[in-house]
Every structure is written in structure tokens, then in C-alpha cells.
């Protein structure tokens, strides 16, 4: 199970203060998006938030849990998504604060990818 309908609905309600929350299946997991930015992932009704160098310190409590990962060629690949502590689900304001931090990390990652992407050359029409 990736994410139950009830868990997805719970996330939409809890994270609504951030903006438009959508969830879509991807790679055996479910991506959690806010206004088109993927701030988290869900696997087995467990929420994982996006982490980067900018929010690692703020979310350090989540380091106590293994990060989201997947198996590849006999090994395990850790992703930059850390498990949200269960206590956050009893504190909606703090859950939103963690999600906001994850959204900021997701925006930084997206901006970094845009800068690193090769620029496409504009082609000029052939004159005859």
C-alpha cells in the first residue's frame, strides 16, 4: 500500500494552510505537492519531508528514523526525504511548519536543477 485514501485526505486537510495540496502516485510511492512543488512523499501511510542543507538542522529530529529509500542492484539508495515524527500529527501548527520548511527545500532543489539543466539552443529558420 502506498497511501490510503483516508491518509491522503488527512494530509490535504492538515496541509491546506500552505496552498493547494495534491498527491499522486509515482515510483511505488506517492508524491505530496503544494502548488506544484513536491514537498514530501508517502509510503505505507508514512509521510516523509524533503530535506536539503537549508532545512536539515530544523528537521534534525527526523534523523532518528531511516530516510525514504529504495533497493537498487542489491543495495539501498537513500533519498533526501526524512520521516515525519508521529507527534507532528497531534500538532497541526508544527506539522505545517515542517511542511513549509520542506516546501522551501523543494523550491531550492528545483531552482538548482533549473540552473544545472543545459540550455536549449534556439534554432533559426533556414532561409532559402
N, C-alpha and C positions, 0 to 999 in steps of 0.2 A: 504494500500500500504506500502510495506516495503521500497523499494528503486527503483526509476525509472531507466531505462537503461541509460538515459542521466545523471542523478546524479552520477551513478556508473562510467560512462566513465569520467566525470569531475574529480572525486576523483582519478581515475587511472592516469590521466594526471597531476594533481596538485601534487600528492604524489610520482610521478615517481622518483624524485631525491633520495628517500630513498632506492629504490630497487624494486623488483618485487611485485606489488600490485595486490592482488586478493580479491574478495568479494564473500561470499557465504551465502546463506540463512540459518538461524538457529533460532529456537525458536520464530518465528514470527518477527524476526529482520534479519539484515544482518551483518555478521562479516567482518571487514576490516582487512586484513592480509598483512604484509610485510615480504617477505621471510619466511613465515610460522608462524610468530608471530602476534597474534591478538592485534592490537593497538587501534582499535576502533569498534564501532557498528553504524549501521544506522537504524533508524525507521522513517517512514514517511518523507523520504528525509532530515532528520536531522542527522548530524554527532555528535557522542559522542566519546570522547577520554578516554582511560584507565587512571585511576588516582590511585596513591598509596601515601604513606608517602613521598617518594622520589621526587615526582613532584607536590604534592599538592600546594605548595607555588608558583611554577612557573605558574600554571594554575588557580590561585585563582580567576581570573576574571570570570571564568566559574561557580563559586559558586553562582552567581546571578541567575542562572537557576536551575530548578529541575534536579536531576540526572536521568539517564535512570532507569526505574523501571518496575515492573510487579505486577499484582494482584495475591494474593495467600491467600486462606482461609479468604476472606473478608478483608484482609489488603493489604498493599503495601510494596513490598520489593525493596529497593533502591540498585542499582548496583554501582560498582566503575567505572562508566563511566559518564563523565560530558560533557554537551553540548558545542560544539564549538561555540564561538560567531560569529555572522554573518559577522562581519567586517573582519574576517580572510579570507573570500572568495575573498576579494578585495586586499589581500596582500599575494601573493603566498609564499614569503620567510618566513613570520611569520607562515603561515599555516603549512609549512614543519617543522619549529622549534617546534611547538606544537605537531605535529605528531611524531617527533623524541623523544620528551620528553615522549609521550605516549608509544612509542615503548620500550624505556628504562624501563618504569614501567612494561610493559607486560613481558619483559625479567626477571625482578626481581620477578614478581609473578610466572612465570614458574619455575624459579630456586628454589623458596621457596617450591613450590608444589613437585618438584623432591626430595628435601631433606626430606620432610614430608612423602612421599609415602613409604609404607612398602617395604622393600627389599624382593625380591622373593628368596626363598631358592633354591639352586641348588640341584637337585636330583642326586643321584649317581645311576648308573646302578646296578641292582641286579645281584650278582654273583651266579652262580649255579654250 
